């Protein structure tokens, strides 16, 4: 196809947006709402996953040691640090433990004057990288010599693992349902936009216009509406999300109690969302509009 023909079809597509502005606005609004529903749902899921991940990172396993010498402790520390599922290892001496106990029991400080020998054991504090593999990690640790006992939040970890699995399933179901519903609504909007011009398409087909010649203006029209909807969805998301975070972050006491340090910052996601909005809006709107013309091309 000649460049002059392409320019004509492009201009025709842009002209059609204004000529059929009521349906164009309707398609724009439907596409905008659909993109916003999916976008905010993805932000909600991402924040929930971050919250759960923040709680997960605060898990701690404490290994209480027998009365072993410093060389043995150093060797155990090196072994623990070499384990794949251990993200951090901190040695917690019995002197530190006794001092912390004194600080936490200031009103009973005189009692410690009668303690001649420190009864507390040395210990290691561990962070587990993947709590789903904590059982096998604890079994590996138990094989080490010099361990008196191990304290781990097993019940809490089981609950957290189940919660992550539940959130993952629910998120996938809800997001899939939203995408399907949005595609159906957008498809119906595109079809309605094309239906009102079926007589125009039939006439063009009867006078010898090729399928490509008829489809290109519709493709341009859908693509431009999709770009506008994607850009508008990006602006609305940026404004709405930032204001929502400001409101929710006014009092961080509740979030701190739940071990939640903060929400996903807008700057880290807005550009990814904007690109996703524009690509999704362009492809869905353009392809939906073109596909809606098929039944009218069979004349």
C-alpha positions as CSV (number, residue, x, y, z in Angstrom):
1,X,0.0,0.0,0.0
2,X,1.3,3.5,-0.9
3,X,2.4,6.0,1.7
4,X,-0.3,8.4,0.4
5,X,-3.0,5.8,0.9
6,X,-1.7,5.1,4.4
7,X,-1.8,8.8,5.2
8,X,-5.4,9.0,3.9
9,X,-6.5,6.0,6.0
10,X,-4.8,7.3,9.1
11,X,-6.5,10.7,8.7
12,X,-9.8,8.9,8.1
13,X,-9.4,7.0,11.3
14,X,-8.7,10.1,13.3
15,X,-11.7,11.8,11.6
16,X,-13.9,8.9,12.5
17,X,-13.2,9.5,16.2
18,X,-14.7,12.9,16.0
19,X,-17.5,11.9,13.6
20,X,-18.6,9.1,16.0
21,X,-17.6,11.0,19.1
22,X,-20.4,9.7,21.3
23,X,-19.3,6.0,20.8
24,X,-15.7,7.0,20.9
25,X,-16.2,8.6,24.3
26,X,-18.2,5.5,25.4
27,X,-15.4,3.2,24.3
28,X,-12.8,5.4,26.0
29,X,-14.7,5.3,29.3
30,X,-15.2,1.6,29.2
31,X,-11.6,1.0,28.5
32,X,-10.5,3.5,31.1
33,X,-12.6,1.9,33.9
34,X,-11.4,-1.6,32.9
35,X,-7.8,-0.7,32.9
36,X,-8.2,1.1,36.3
37,X,-9.9,-2.0,37.8
38,X,-7.1,-4.3,36.7
39,X,-4.3,-1.8,37.6
40,X,-5.6,-1.1,41.2
41,X,-6.2,-4.8,41.7
42,X,-2.6,-5.5,40.7
43,X,-1.3,-2.7,43.1
44,X,-3.5,-4.2,45.9
45,X,-2.0,-7.7,45.3
46,X,1.5,-6.3,45.1
47,X,1.1,-4.5,48.5
48,X,-0.4,-7.5,50.1
49,X,2.5,-9.7,48.9
50,X,4.9,-7.0,50.3
51,X,3.2,-7.0,53.6
52,X,3.3,-10.8,53.9
53,X,7.0,-10.8,52.7
54,X,7.8,-8.2,55.4
55,X,6.3,-10.4,58.1
56,X,8.1,-13.4,56.6
57,X,11.5,-11.6,56.8
58,X,11.0,-11.1,60.5
59,X,11.0,-14.8,61.3
60,X,13.8,-15.8,63.6
61,X,15.2,-19.2,64.7
62,X,17.2,-19.3,67.9
63,X,19.8,-22.1,68.5
64,X,20.8,-22.6,72.1
65,X,24.2,-24.1,72.5
66,X,25.8,-26.5,74.9
67,X,28.9,-25.5,76.8
68,X,31.3,-25.5,73.9
69,X,34.6,-23.7,73.3
70,X,35.1,-20.6,71.1
71,X,36.7,-22.6,68.3
72,X,33.6,-24.9,68.1
73,X,31.3,-21.8,68.1
74,X,33.3,-20.3,65.2
75,X,33.1,-23.5,63.3
76,X,29.3,-23.7,63.8
77,X,28.9,-20.1,62.7
78,X,30.7,-20.8,59.4
79,X,28.6,-23.9,58.8
80,X,25.4,-22.0,59.4
81,X,26.4,-19.1,57.1
82,X,27.2,-21.6,54.4
83,X,23.6,-23.1,54.4
84,X,21.6,-22.0,51.4
85,X,18.3,-21.3,53.2
86,X,19.9,-19.2,56.0
87,X,20.0,-15.5,55.1
88,X,21.7,-14.2,58.3
89,X,23.5,-15.5,61.4
90,X,24.1,-13.6,64.5
91,X,26.0,-14.9,67.6
92,X,24.2,-14.0,70.8
93,X,26.5,-14.6,73.8
94,X,25.3,-15.5,77.2
95,X,26.8,-12.3,78.6
96,X,24.6,-10.3,76.1
97,X,21.6,-12.4,77.1
98,X,22.2,-11.7,80.8
99,X,22.7,-8.0,80.2
100,X,19.4,-7.8,78.2
101,X,17.6,-9.7,81.0
102,X,18.9,-7.2,83.5
103,X,17.7,-4.3,81.4
104,X,14.3,-5.8,81.0
105,X,13.9,-6.4,84.7
106,X,15.2,-3.1,86.2
107,X,12.9,-3.4,89.2
108,X,14.4,-6.7,90.1
109,X,18.0,-5.7,89.6
110,X,19.1,-6.7,93.1
111,X,18.3,-10.3,92.4
112,X,21.1,-10.6,89.9
113,X,23.6,-9.7,92.7
114,X,23.1,-13.2,94.1
115,X,23.9,-14.8,90.7
116,X,27.5,-15.9,90.7
117,X,27.6,-17.9,87.5
118,X,25.8,-17.0,84.3
119,X,23.1,-19.7,83.9
120,X,22.2,-18.6,80.3
121,X,23.5,-20.4,77.3
122,X,25.2,-18.9,74.2
123,X,23.0,-18.9,71.1
124,X,22.7,-18.1,67.4
125,X,20.0,-16.1,65.9
126,X,19.1,-17.0,62.3
127,X,17.0,-15.6,59.6
128,X,15.5,-18.1,57.2
129,X,15.3,-17.1,53.5
130,X,12.5,-19.4,52.4
131,X,10.1,-20.3,55.3
132,X,8.5,-22.9,53.1
133,X,11.8,-24.9,53.4
134,X,12.3,-24.3,57.1
135,X,11.6,-27.9,58.1
136,X,14.4,-29.3,56.0
137,X,16.7,-26.5,57.2
138,X,16.0,-27.3,60.8
139,X,16.7,-31.0,60.2
140,X,20.1,-30.0,58.7
141,X,20.9,-27.8,61.7
142,X,19.9,-30.5,64.1
143,X,22.7,-32.7,62.8
144,X,25.3,-30.3,64.1
145,X,27.1,-31.1,67.3
146,X,26.9,-28.8,70.3
147,X,23.3,-27.8,70.0
148,X,21.2,-27.9,73.2
149,X,17.8,-26.9,71.7
150,X,16.2,-25.0,68.9
151,X,13.4,-22.4,69.2
152,X,11.5,-21.7,66.0
153,X,8.0,-20.1,65.3
154,X,6.8,-23.3,63.6
155,X,3.1,-22.7,64.2
156,X,3.3,-19.0,63.0
157,X,5.3,-20.1,59.9
158,X,2.6,-22.7,59.1
159,X,-0.1,-20.1,59.3
160,X,1.9,-17.6,57.2
161,X,2.7,-20.2,54.6
162,X,-1.0,-21.1,54.3
163,X,-1.9,-17.4,54.2
164,X,0.5,-16.8,51.3
165,X,-1.0,-19.8,49.4
166,X,-4.5,-18.5,50.0
167,X,-3.7,-15.0,48.9
168,X,-2.0,-16.3,45.8
169,X,-5.0,-18.4,44.8
170,X,-7.6,-15.6,45.5
171,X,-5.5,-13.0,43.7
172,X,-5.1,-15.2,40.6
173,X,-8.9,-15.9,40.6
174,X,-10.0,-12.3,41.1
175,X,-7.4,-10.9,38.6
176,X,-8.4,-13.5,36.0
177,X,-12.1,-12.8,36.5
178,X,-11.5,-9.0,36.2
179,X,-9.5,-9.5,32.9
180,X,-12.1,-11.7,31.4
181,X,-15.0,-9.3,32.4
182,X,-13.0,-6.3,31.1
183,X,-12.3,-8.0,27.8
184,X,-16.0,-8.9,27.3
185,X,-17.1,-5.4,28.1
186,X,-14.5,-3.8,25.9
187,X,-15.3,-6.2,23.1
188,X,-19.0,-5.3,23.3
189,X,-18.2,-1.6,23.3
190,X,-16.1,-2.0,20.2
191,X,-18.8,-4.1,18.5
192,X,-21.4,-1.4,19.3
193,X,-19.1,1.3,17.9
194,X,-18.8,-0.7,14.7
195,X,-22.4,-1.8,14.5
196,X,-23.6,1.8,14.0
197,X,-21.4,2.0,10.9
198,X,-22.3,-1.3,9.3
199,X,-24.1,0.4,6.4
200,X,-21.0,2.5,5.7
201,X,-18.8,-0.6,5.7
202,X,-21.3,-2.5,3.4
203,X,-21.3,0.4,0.9
204,X,-17.5,0.6,0.9
205,X,-17.3,-3.2,0.3
206,X,-19.8,-3.0,-2.6
207,X,-17.8,-0.3,-4.4
208,X,-14.7,-2.4,-4.4
209,X,-12.8,-1.4,-1.2
210,X,-10.5,-4.1,0.0
211,X,-10.7,-5.5,3.5
212,X,-7.5,-3.8,4.5
213,X,-8.7,-0.5,3.2
214,X,-11.8,-0.8,5.4
215,X,-10.0,-2.1,8.5
216,X,-7.1,0.3,8.8
217,X,-9.2,3.4,9.8
218,X,-10.9,1.3,12.4
219,X,-7.5,0.1,13.6
220,X,-6.2,3.7,13.9
221,X,-9.4,4.7,15.7
222,X,-9.2,1.9,18.2
223,X,-5.4,2.4,18.7
224,X,-5.7,6.1,19.4
225,X,-8.6,5.6,21.8
226,X,-6.5,2.9,23.6
227,X,-3.5,5.2,23.9
228,X,-5.7,8.0,25.4
229,X,-7.3,5.6,27.8
230,X,-3.9,4.2,28.8
231,X,-2.5,7.6,29.4
232,X,-5.6,8.7,31.4
233,X,-5.5,5.5,33.5
234,X,-1.9,6.2,34.3
235,X,-2.7,9.8,35.5
236,X,-5.7,8.6,37.5
237,X,-3.7,5.8,39.1
238,X,-0.8,8.1,40.0
239,X,-3.1,10.7,41.6
240,X,-5.4,8.1,43.3
241,X,-2.7,5.8,44.6
242,X,-0.6,8.7,46.0
243,X,-3.6,10.2,47.8
244,X,-4.6,6.8,49.2
245,X,-1.1,6.1,50.5
246,X,-1.1,9.5,52.2
247,X,-4.3,8.8,54.0
248,X,-3.3,5.3,55.0
249,X,0.2,6.4,56.1
250,X,-1.0,9.2,58.5
251,X,-1.0,6.8,61.4
252,X,1.6,4.0,61.1
253,X,0.9,2.5,64.6
254,X,-1.5,-0.1,63.3
255,X,0.8,-1.1,60.4
256,X,3.8,-1.2,62.8
257,X,1.9,-3.6,65.1
258,X,1.4,-5.9,62.0
259,X,5.1,-5.6,61.2
260,X,4.3,-3.5,58.0
261,X,6.9,-0.9,57.4
262,X,5.3,0.8,54.4
263,X,3.6,0.6,51.1
264,X,5.1,0.1,47.7
265,X,6.2,3.6,46.6
266,X,4.5,5.1,43.6
267,X,7.8,5.9,41.9
268,X,8.8,2.3,41.7
269,X,5.6,1.1,39.9
270,X,4.0,4.0,38.0
271,X,6.2,3.8,34.9
272,X,5.7,0.1,34.6
273,X,1.9,0.5,35.1
274,X,1.8,3.4,32.5
275,X,3.6,1.3,29.9
276,X,1.3,-1.7,30.7
277,X,-1.8,0.5,30.5
278,X,-0.9,2.1,27.1
279,X,0.1,-1.2,25.5
280,X,-2.9,-3.1,26.9
281,X,-5.3,-0.3,25.9
282,X,-3.8,0.1,22.4
283,X,-3.8,-3.7,21.6
284,X,-7.2,-4.5,23.1
285,X,-9.0,-1.5,21.6
286,X,-7.4,-1.7,18.2
287,X,-7.7,-5.4,17.8
288,X,-11.3,-5.4,19.3
289,X,-12.4,-2.8,16.9
290,X,-10.9,-4.5,13.8
291,X,-12.3,-7.9,14.8
292,X,-15.7,-6.4,15.1
293,X,-15.7,-5.5,11.4
294,X,-15.3,-9.1,10.2
295,X,-18.9,-10.0,9.9
296,X,-19.7,-6.8,7.8
297,X,-16.9,-7.6,5.4
298,X,-18.7,-10.6,4.0
299,X,-20.8,-9.0,1.4
